[in-house]
Amino acid sequence: MRAAHARWRRRRPLRTRLALACTAAVAVVALGISAAAFSVVRYELNHQLDQHLTQQATLVQQQHRDQGPQVVYGECNYLAAPACAQIVPADPTKTANEPYLLPVTPATRQVAARQRPGYFTDLTIGGHPARMLTTPMTAAPPGTRQAVQVALRSDSVEEGVRQAGALMAAVAAGGVLLAALLGLTVARTSLAPVTRLTRTAERIAATRDAGLRIDLPPGRREDELTRLADSFNTMLGELEQSVAAQRRLVADASHELRTPLTALRTNAELLSRADRLTDSQRERAASALRRQLREVTGMVNDLIELARDEEPQPLLEQVALAPLVEHCVDTARGHWPAVAFTLDTLDTLDTLDAPAAERTVAGVPARLARLLSNLLDNAAKFSPPGGTVEVRLTRLELTVRDHGPGIAPEDLPYVFDRFYRASAARALPGSGLGLAMARQIAQAHGATLTAEAAEGGGALFRLRLPA
């Protein structure tokens, strides 16, 4: 039974469960208030009847203090007071002037003999409900032990209790109904953002359109559900940007790969007719094929590295930056013989402080070397023949500065985007992935890579090292 109830509860919508919870809470309060009010009304009606009986008993004692056992008032079938009253002695041998109309029990004799206190009794007289008070007669002459019994019909009291019960039941039923309506209203109003969120998520799942948003009415309250909807809209915006970036990456990669693949196919078809070519033509075609294969292979490897977007943690080690920078600069000199590279190394301590010479960074040596190589290749590519690329390492940062045309202000925000190439760079070799990969490697190592225009012309790339 409990398992079935749990399954039913799990299958109900959140709005239904919230409405039931609100209804149950308000219904319990309404029922509790109605029950408490009914108890108070019943107590007050019975208390008033008991007070009336007490007053009647006092009146009988005052009017018949010197008289013996007798029936004082014998009309028990009337609602008017006093209805019934009699004086009962403690001695059973003493009799009244006429038969008693109210029941006389051993308890009545004990009250008359002062052996027990007075008490109230519910009984039936002549087919009508009544309430009787039995109390000692304190106003009797000395040595006389008697009890006074007074009874009144309780029809009006019971009728009042029944009416109060019916009224409280109607109030409780109305409270439960109102609680159900309020519960549904509260659940529907409170969960409206969640409903819109669910519908939007379902539409996105069905249409795969990340441009959808949750409609939030103007002037809304800033509550938890509204903040949830805002956060969901923000997440959808990020998702839309991610999907757009992914599509743009695929489109750009397809565009960038189309040209070298076309050239590869052309050279491959040319080499397939090698018997018609001279030795020099075959050598040029083979060289072009190898160069294009390297370009395509490098671009594919760069795309794989960019898609990984993280560094392998087990390969992290403490890397000394000064020797790594020197090695990368020496390698760049071999690749770009027409460009002069200058480096502040340990041999020129006036430009490189001793702490920088001993600086280490936790990272992957090959990835850090790739970062530096990309920066150096980019600076050399934009440097004129005979130009100089200045590399400087301090304790806090590494800078690479060239003396080329620099970066236009409109291109500066996009230099680290994948496949982005400024108009001045479209005639130069490259795929537009080098700087994007450099920034990704820097971020993975806790560093910050920025670009700016250098004073006097050229571009300056600044790699701020982690503290």
CORQUI-V172079 format. One record per residue. N is the residue number from 1. RES is the residue in one small letter. PHI is phi in degrees with one decimal (NA if undefined). OMEGA is omega as a letter, one per 40 degrees, with the letter a starting at -180 (* if undefined). D_CENTER is the distance of its C-alpha to the mean C-alpha in Angstrom with 2 decimals. Layout:
N	RES	PHI	OMEGA	D_CENTER
N	RES	PHI	OMEGA	D_CENTER
//
This chain:
1	m	NA	i	31.82
2	r	-65.2	i	28.66
3	a	-64.7	i	27.74
4	a	-63.9	i	28.44
5	h	-64.5	i	26.25
6	a	-64.4	i	23.33
7	r	-64.6	i	23.95
8	w	-62.0	a	24.18
9	r	-66.8	i	20.89
10	r	-70.1	a	19.11
11	r	-81.8	a	20.92
12	r	-74.9	i	20.07
13	p	-63.3	i	17.57
14	l	-61.8	i	14.48
15	r	-63.8	i	16.36
16	t	-65.1	i	19.39
17	r	-65.1	i	17.83
18	l	-66.4	i	16.26
19	a	-63.3	i	19.69
20	l	-64.0	i	21.54
21	a	-64.7	i	19.64
22	c	-64.0	i	20.39
23	t	-62.1	a	23.89
24	a	-62.8	a	24.56
25	a	-63.8	a	23.51
26	v	-67.8	i	25.68
27	a	-64.0	i	28.40
28	v	-61.7	i	28.72
29	v	-64.5	a	29.12
30	a	-62.7	i	31.64
31	l	-65.0	i	33.58
32	g	-63.7	i	33.66
33	i	-66.0	i	34.98
34	s	-63.8	i	37.52
35	a	-63.9	i	38.73
36	a	-64.9	i	39.11
37	a	-64.2	i	40.98
38	f	-62.8	i	43.23
39	s	-63.7	i	44.08
40	v	-65.7	a	44.96
41	v	-62.8	i	47.14
42	r	-62.4	i	48.93
43	y	-64.1	a	49.57
44	e	-66.6	i	50.95
45	l	-64.3	i	53.25
46	n	-65.2	i	54.62
47	h	-66.1	i	54.96
48	q	-63.6	i	56.99
49	l	-62.9	i	59.22
50	d	-65.1	i	59.77
51	q	-64.8	i	60.67
52	h	-62.8	i	63.12
53	l	-62.1	i	64.71
54	t	-63.8	i	65.04
55	q	-63.0	i	66.74
56	q	-65.0	i	69.10
57	a	-64.9	i	69.99
58	t	-64.7	i	70.80
59	l	-62.9	i	72.92
60	v	-61.9	a	74.84
61	q	-63.9	a	75.58
62	q	-69.3	a	76.91
63	q	-82.7	a	79.13
64	h	-130.0	a	80.50
65	r	-68.4	a	80.58
66	d	-100.3	a	84.29
67	q	-104.1	a	84.30
68	g	-87.9	a	84.11
69	p	-60.2	a	82.08
70	q	-169.2	i	81.73
71	v	-94.6	a	79.54
72	v	-79.8	i	78.71
73	y	-127.1	a	76.86
74	g	-118.8	i	76.99
75	e	-88.9	a	75.33
76	c	-85.9	a	72.08
77	n	-92.3	a	71.27
78	y	-103.1	i	70.53
79	l	-79.5	a	67.29
80	a	-69.7	i	69.13
81	a	-101.6	e	69.33
82	p	-77.9	a	71.18
83	a	-91.7	a	71.19
84	c	-135.4	i	72.45
85	a	-156.1	i	73.67
86	q	-151.6	i	76.04
87	i	-110.4	a	77.34
88	v	-118.3	i	77.48
89	p	-81.2	i	79.60
90	a	-72.6	a	78.61
91	d	-87.6	a	81.95
92	p	-66.5	a	81.82
93	t	-76.6	i	85.58
94	k	-84.5	a	85.44
95	t	-115.3	i	84.91
96	a	-90.5	a	83.91
97	n	-70.4	i	86.04
98	e	-154.9	a	84.28
99	p	-60.2	i	81.78
100	y	-67.7	i	78.27
101	l	-93.9	i	75.75
102	l	-101.0	a	72.69
103	p	-64.8	i	72.14
104	v	-111.4	a	73.70
105	t	-119.1	i	72.28
106	p	-54.0	i	72.95
107	a	-64.1	i	69.86
108	t	-63.5	i	71.63
109	r	-64.0	i	74.70
110	q	-67.5	i	72.59
111	v	-64.5	i	71.08
112	a	-62.0	a	74.62
113	a	-84.6	a	75.74
114	r	63.0	i	72.85
115	q	-91.9	i	71.53
116	r	-153.3	a	68.04
117	p	-76.2	i	66.11
118	g	-67.2	a	65.80
119	y	-154.1	i	63.22
120	f	-106.6	a	61.86
121	t	-138.8	i	62.31
122	d	-94.9	a	61.07
123	l	-149.4	i	63.92
124	t	-122.0	a	65.50
125	i	-125.8	i	68.70
126	g	60.0	i	70.59
127	g	81.9	a	67.62
128	h	-116.9	i	65.34
129	p	-67.9	a	62.53
130	a	-146.6	i	63.54
131	r	-130.7	a	62.58
132	m	-122.1	i	65.24
133	l	-112.8	i	65.57
134	t	-114.8	a	68.01
135	t	-141.9	i	68.83
136	p	-62.4	i	71.80
137	m	-90.3	a	74.52
138	t	-78.1	a	74.67
139	a	-90.7	a	77.31
140	a	-75.0	i	79.97
141	p	-61.2	i	83.31
142	p	-58.0	i	83.54
143	g	85.7	a	83.81
144	t	-97.9	i	82.34
145	r	-117.5	a	79.21
146	q	-139.4	i	77.59
147	a	-127.0	i	74.17
148	v	-107.5	i	73.07
149	q	-118.0	a	71.12
150	v	-127.5	a	69.55
151	a	-132.2	i	67.61
152	l	-133.4	i	65.84
153	r	-68.2	a	64.44
154	s	-109.8	i	60.64
155	d	-59.6	a	60.28
156	s	-65.4	i	58.72
157	v	-66.7	i	56.25
158	e	-64.4	i	55.13
159	e	-66.0	i	54.98
160	g	-63.2	i	52.81
161	v	-65.0	i	50.50
162	r	-65.4	i	50.28
163	q	-64.2	i	49.57
164	a	-63.7	i	46.88
165	g	-63.1	i	45.34
166	a	-63.8	i	45.43
167	l	-64.1	a	43.97
168	m	-66.1	i	41.12
169	a	-65.0	i	40.45
170	a	-64.7	i	40.32
171	v	-63.2	i	37.99
172	a	-63.5	i	35.70
173	a	-62.6	i	35.79
174	g	-62.9	i	35.06
175	g	-64.3	i	32.17
176	v	-65.0	i	30.70
177	l	-63.3	i	31.24
178	l	-63.9	i	29.74
179	a	-63.0	i	26.72
180	a	-64.2	i	26.30
181	l	-64.0	i	26.63
182	l	-64.9	i	24.23
183	g	-61.5	i	21.67
184	l	-63.8	a	22.03
185	t	-64.6	a	21.91
186	v	-64.0	i	18.82
187	a	-63.2	a	16.97
188	r	-66.7	a	18.37
189	t	-71.2	a	17.68
190	s	-69.1	a	14.14
191	l	-97.1	i	13.07
192	a	-59.4	i	15.30
193	p	-61.1	i	12.81
194	v	-66.6	i	11.25
195	t	-63.0	i	14.95
196	r	-64.2	i	15.88
197	l	-61.8	i	13.23
198	t	-63.5	a	14.63
199	r	-64.3	i	18.11
200	t	-64.1	i	17.76
201	a	-62.1	i	16.54
202	e	-66.1	i	19.47
203	r	-65.9	i	21.85
204	i	-64.3	i	20.98
205	a	-64.3	a	21.58
206	a	-81.4	a	24.80
207	t	-103.7	a	26.14
208	r	56.5	i	24.68
209	d	-103.4	a	24.47
210	a	-78.6	i	21.81
211	g	-83.3	i	23.05
212	l	-72.3	i	21.26
213	r	-137.6	i	18.65
214	i	-81.6	i	16.66
215	d	-77.8	i	19.02
216	l	-108.7	a	17.69
217	p	-65.5	i	20.47
218	p	-67.6	i	22.16
219	g	70.2	a	21.81
220	r	-74.9	i	18.29
221	r	-81.9	i	16.44
222	e	-88.4	i	13.88
223	d	-105.6	a	11.15
224	e	-63.7	a	7.36
225	l	-68.8	i	8.03
226	t	-66.2	i	10.68
227	r	-65.0	i	8.97
228	l	-62.8	i	6.79
229	a	-63.7	i	10.37
230	d	-61.4	i	11.95
231	s	-63.5	i	10.08
232	f	-66.0	i	11.07
233	n	-63.2	i	14.48
234	t	-62.8	i	14.78
235	m	-63.0	i	14.13
236	l	-64.5	i	16.72
237	g	-62.5	i	19.02
238	e	-63.9	i	18.93
239	l	-63.5	i	19.53
240	e	-62.4	i	22.35
241	q	-63.6	i	23.86
242	s	-64.6	i	23.72
243	v	-64.2	i	25.39
244	a	-63.7	i	27.89
245	a	-64.5	i	28.65
246	q	-64.7	i	29.19
247	r	-65.4	i	31.48
248	r	-65.1	i	33.24
249	l	-63.1	i	33.74
250	v	-64.2	a	35.28
251	a	-65.0	a	37.42
252	d	-66.2	i	38.55
253	a	-62.0	i	39.30
254	s	-63.3	a	41.27
255	h	-66.5	a	43.15
256	e	-69.8	a	43.93
257	l	-81.1	a	45.04
258	r	-63.2	a	47.19
259	t	-65.4	i	49.91
260	p	-64.6	i	50.49
261	l	-68.0	i	50.34
262	t	-63.8	i	52.91
263	a	-64.9	i	55.07
264	l	-60.6	a	54.74
265	r	-64.6	i	55.91
266	t	-63.5	a	58.77
267	n	-67.9	i	59.96
268	a	-65.0	i	59.62
269	e	-65.9	i	61.74
270	l	-65.4	i	64.19
271	l	-69.6	i	64.56
272	s	-66.6	i	65.11
273	r	-109.7	a	68.37
274	a	-61.6	a	69.33
275	d	-68.1	i	72.94
276	r	-95.8	a	73.32
277	l	-101.9	i	71.96
278	t	-79.7	a	73.78
279	d	-62.1	a	72.72
280	s	-66.7	i	71.27
281	q	-65.8	i	69.29
282	r	-62.4	a	67.89
283	e	-66.9	i	66.93
284	r	-64.0	i	65.17
285	a	-66.0	i	63.28
286	a	-66.4	i	62.31
287	s	-63.7	i	61.17
288	a	-62.3	i	59.07
289	l	-64.3	i	57.56
290	r	-64.8	a	56.67
291	r	-63.0	i	55.18
292	q	-68.4	i	53.04
293	l	-64.2	i	51.92
294	r	-64.4	i	50.83
295	e	-63.1	a	48.91
296	v	-64.7	i	47.11
297	t	-62.3	i	46.45
298	g	-62.7	i	45.12
299	m	-65.7	i	42.85
300	v	-64.0	i	41.46
301	n	-63.7	i	40.91
302	d	-63.4	i	39.16
303	l	-62.5	i	36.82
304	i	-64.0	i	36.05
305	e	-65.3	i	35.37
306	l	-66.9	i	33.11
307	a	-69.9	a	31.15
308	r	-69.2	i	30.66
309	d	60.3	i	28.81
310	e	-160.7	a	28.95
311	e	-105.8	i	31.70
312	p	-68.8	a	32.84
313	q	-61.8	a	32.03
314	p	-63.3	a	35.01
315	l	-92.6	a	37.38
316	l	-69.1	i	36.44
317	e	-153.8	i	39.36
318	q	-78.1	a	40.77
319	v	-107.8	i	42.57
320	a	-76.5	a	45.34
321	l	-74.3	a	44.89
322	a	-58.8	i	48.49
323	p	-62.8	a	50.18
324	l	-66.5	i	47.51
325	v	-64.8	i	48.00
326	e	-59.9	i	51.78
327	h	-63.9	a	51.63
328	c	-66.5	i	49.51
329	v	-66.3	i	51.89
330	d	-61.3	i	54.90
331	t	-64.9	i	53.44
332	a	-65.0	i	52.76
333	r	-60.9	i	56.36
334	g	-70.1	a	57.57
335	h	-77.3	a	55.43
336	w	-124.9	a	56.32
337	p	-66.9	a	59.90
338	a	-84.0	a	60.41
339	v	-115.5	i	57.72
340	a	-92.7	i	58.21
341	f	-110.6	i	55.39
342	t	-115.4	a	55.52
343	l	-140.9	i	53.50
344	d	-78.7	a	53.40
345	t	-113.1	i	54.05
346	l	-65.9	i	55.27
347	d	-75.8	i	58.79
348	t	-122.9	a	58.09
349	l	-67.3	i	56.56
350	d	-72.4	i	57.15
351	t	-111.4	i	54.25
352	l	-126.3	a	51.99
353	d	-70.9	a	51.14
354	a	-58.6	i	51.48
355	p	-58.5	i	47.80
356	a	-68.4	i	46.90
357	a	-65.5	a	49.52
358	e	-102.2	a	47.83
359	r	-70.6	i	44.24
360	t	-124.7	i	42.19
361	v	-133.9	i	38.77
362	a	-75.1	a	36.69
363	g	-175.6	i	36.63
364	v	-102.7	a	38.41
365	p	-54.6	a	41.96
366	a	-63.8	a	42.39
367	r	-71.4	i	39.18
368	l	-64.0	i	40.13
369	a	-63.2	i	43.62
370	r	-65.8	i	42.22
371	l	-59.2	a	40.31
372	l	-64.9	i	43.55
373	s	-62.8	i	45.69
374	n	-63.4	i	43.57
375	l	-64.9	a	43.86
376	l	-67.3	i	47.60
377	d	-63.6	i	48.26
378	n	-64.4	i	46.48
379	a	-66.0	a	48.56
380	a	-67.7	a	51.76
381	k	-64.1	a	51.18
382	f	-95.6	i	51.16
383	s	-84.8	i	53.97
384	p	-71.6	i	57.47
385	p	-56.6	a	60.27
386	g	82.5	i	61.35
387	g	-73.0	a	58.15
388	t	-123.1	i	56.36
389	v	-112.0	a	52.83
390	e	-100.5	i	52.00
391	v	-118.1	a	49.68
392	r	-137.3	i	48.83
393	l	-118.4	i	46.82
394	t	-119.3	a	45.88
395	r	-66.3	a	43.84
396	l	-108.8	a	40.70
397	e	-157.8	i	41.13
398	l	-122.5	i	43.16
399	t	-121.2	i	44.59
400	v	-127.6	a	46.34
401	r	-125.9	i	48.41
402	d	-115.0	a	50.69
403	h	-119.8	i	53.35
404	g	-86.8	a	52.71
405	p	-70.9	a	51.81
406	g	82.4	a	48.39
407	i	-114.7	i	45.13
408	a	-65.1	a	45.14
409	p	-56.1	a	42.59
410	e	-73.9	i	41.14
411	d	-93.6	a	40.73
412	l	-58.8	a	39.25
413	p	-68.6	a	35.50
414	y	-116.5	a	35.94
415	v	-65.8	a	38.19
416	f	-99.0	i	35.48
417	d	-76.8	a	34.26
418	r	-67.5	i	35.29
419	f	66.1	i	38.64
420	y	-79.9	i	39.00
421	r	-136.5	i	42.66
422	a	-65.2	a	44.24
423	s	-61.2	a	47.25
424	a	-74.6	a	49.55
425	a	-105.0	a	48.27
426	r	-70.1	i	48.60
427	a	-86.5	a	52.19
428	l	-93.3	i	51.33
429	p	-69.5	i	50.41
430	g	128.1	a	46.84
431	s	-113.6	a	43.73
432	g	82.7	a	41.33
433	l	-108.2	a	39.16
434	g	-62.7	a	40.64
435	l	-70.6	i	38.76
436	a	-61.9	i	35.42
437	m	-68.1	i	36.02
438	a	-61.4	i	37.16
439	r	-65.8	i	33.97
440	q	-62.7	i	31.84
441	i	-64.6	i	34.02
442	a	-62.2	a	33.80
443	q	-63.7	i	29.99
444	a	-66.4	i	29.98
445	h	-100.1	i	32.35
446	g	77.2	i	30.45
447	a	-103.5	a	33.02
448	t	-126.2	a	32.98
449	l	-114.5	i	35.45
450	t	-130.6	i	36.51
451	a	-125.9	i	39.45
452	e	-155.1	i	41.64
453	a	-80.3	a	45.11
454	a	-83.1	i	47.71
455	e	-65.9	a	50.30
456	g	86.9	i	53.57
457	g	104.5	a	52.05
458	g	93.4	a	50.17
459	a	-117.8	i	46.59
460	l	-126.7	i	44.93
461	f	-106.1	a	42.07
462	r	-119.3	i	40.47
463	l	-106.2	i	38.63
464	r	-86.9	a	37.00
465	l	-83.0	i	36.85
466	p	-66.6	a	34.13
467	a	-66.6	*	35.06
//
